[in-house]
C-alpha cells in the first residue's frame, strides 16, 4: 500500500484527546508551513489561521460553546492545539494586489505580467462577488482547501485531528474580534493525541462508498 493511502487509512476524527500530550514545536512549524503552502483559486490566500496553544487562548475558545455545539467543547481544553480557520468575507482587488506583489518578488511571476495577473486573475473573485462586495462563499471554499491539506499533514506526522464545523461563529467572532479583524471563522481544527481506551473512534475500519459509485472514468 502506498504511503499516501496508509496516511489516509490511519487518519480519523479523534473523539477524545489526551490533554497531557503536546505537539512538539518542530511539528507545529511543519503544520503551519504546510497550511501556508496550500492551494487557493488565483493564489488568493483569502484566509487567516489563529493558532491556540496557551491555556488562556483555549479557555477563550471553550467559552464560545456557551450556547450550542457543546459536544465539541471538551476538545477546546483537551486537544494540544486548536486552529481557528477564518476566511475573508470581502476579498478586494487591493488585497489581491498584495498577493501579486509577492508573485513578482518571489520570482514566480515575471514583472511584465503583473497587470495581466492582477486584472485577469481578479475576475474570478469578481464573478463571485455580489453588489455589496460579499464573496465569502468563495473565500470560505478556499479555506477548506487548507483544511484538507492540514488533515493529511497531521496524518503523515502521526498527529490526531478533529475538523469541527460545530462551532459558534458568532461567539467566536465576538471573543476573537481583535484577532480576526473582520475575518470569519466557521470551522476549527483540533490537533493532538488520542486518549487510550476512551477514544471510541480509534482503530475502526474506514467506511467509504465504493470507488465505482463516486468515480466516472471516461
N, C-alpha and C positions, 0 to 999 in steps of 0.2 A: 504494500500500500504506500502510495506517495506521501511524503511528509506533510504536504498541504492537506490532504484528505485526513491524515491522522490528527492534525490540529483540529479540524472541524468536527471529527468524530468525538474528540476529547472535550471540546468546548460545550458547555451547557450553562444554563442560568442558575447561579448559586441562590439557594433559598435561605441559607444560614451561614454567616461568616464567623470565623474565629477572631474575636477582637484583639487577641494577644499577638497576632501575626501581622507584620507590616511589610509592605512592598519596599524593597531597597531603593535608595536614592538613585542608583545607577539604572534600575529598571524603570523608575519614574521618568527619567530623562529619555529613555528609549521610547516609552509610550507617548510622551509629549512630542518628540520628533516625528514619530510615525503619524500622529494626528496632523501635525503641521504639514506633512508631505501628502496629505490626502488630496484626491482629485476633486475638482468642482467645475461646474459649467463656466466656460470662458475664463477659467482660473480665477473666478470671482472671490473665493475665500470669504464669503459674507458671514463669518462666524466669530464667536468668542467662546473660549473654554475657561471656566472658573474651576480651578483645582482646589478641592477642600481636603486638607490634611491635618490641620490643627483640631484639637478638641473643641475649641471655641467655634470654629467655622462649621464643623459638623453638627454642633448643637444648634446653630442658627438654621441649618438645613432641616434638622429634626423638628424644629418648631414650626416649619411650614406645613407640616402634616396635621395641624390642629383641627382642620375641618374635614378632610377626606383623604383617601388612599392610605389609611393607617396600616394596611397590610405591608406597605413598603417602608414604614417609618423606622423599623429596627435597623435596617441597612445603614441609615444615616450615621449611627454611632458604632455599629459593629464592623462595617467594612473598613479596610485600611485607608482607602481614599475614595472620594466621590468627584466626578466631573460633571458640572452643570454645562450642558451643551446648548448654547444660545445662538440664535440667528438674528440677523439684521432685518427688521421688517420693512425698511425703506432704503434699500441699497441704491445709492445715487451714482450718477456718472462721475461726479467729483471723487467719490470714494473708489470707483473703479480706476480712476486715473492713478491713484497710489499703486495699484496692482501693476498697471502698465509701466509705471516708473521702475518698479522692481524688475519687470520683464527685461527692460533695457539694461539696467545697472548690473544685473546678474550675468549678462551676456547671452541670455536666451533669445532675446528679440533684437534684430538689427534696428538701430536708431531710426533709419529711414522708413521703418514700418510702424512707427509709433502711432501716427494718426489713423492708419488703417485698422490697427488693433483696437484703439480706443473707440473709434466711431463704429466700426463694423462689429466688434465684439459686444459692445453695449446694446446693440439692437436685440440681442437675446434677452437681456434684462428688461428692456423697454417693452418687448412683446408680452412680458409677464407682469407689467406694472399697470395698475388701474389709474383712474383720473385723479385719485387722491395721493398718488405716489406710493401706494402699498404694493409690495411684491413679496410679502412674507411667505406665501405658499411656495414660491420658487426658491427663496433662500433657505427655507426650512428643509427642503428636499436636498440641498447641497450639504447641509449639516448632517443628514443621515448617511451620506457617503462617508463622512469622517467617523461616524459612529460604527459603521460596518468595518472600516479599516482598523479601528481600535479593538474591536472584538477579536479579530484574527491575530492582531499583535499580542494581545493578552493570552490567547490560546497558545501561541508559539512560546511565550515566556513561562507557561505553566501557572498563570495567574487567573483566578476565577473572576467572573463578571456577572453583573445583573443590569441589563438595559431596562430603564424604567420610563414609560410614558405615564405611569401612575404617580404623577407629581402635581402639585397645585401651582400652576403657572402664575396665578395672580399673587399668592402669598410669597412665592419665590421672588417675583418682581418687586414686591414691597420690601422684603427683607434684604435683598441684594440689589436694591435700586442703584446705589452708587457704583457698585462693581459692574453691573450690567450696562449702565449708561445708555439706555434706550434699546438694548438688545432684549430678546425674548427667549426665555427658557421653558420649553415644553417637554424636555426629556433630560434624564440624568443617567449617569453610568456609575454604578458601584463597582469597586475593584478590591480584591483581596484574596483570602484563602478560606476555603470552606471549613466548617466545624465538623470534625469527625463524629459520626453517629447521629448528628442532628440535621444534616442537610439531606433531606429525603430525595432530592433530585440527582444526587451524586451517583455515578456509575450506572444509571439506567440506559438502556439502549436508545438509539436515535429513533424518532418517529417522524418519518418524512414520506411524502407522497412518492409513488413510483416514478422513475425517470420518464417513462413514456407518457405519463399524464401531464408533465409540465414542460417537456421539450418537444418542439416540432422541428424536425430536420428536413430541409428542402434541398 
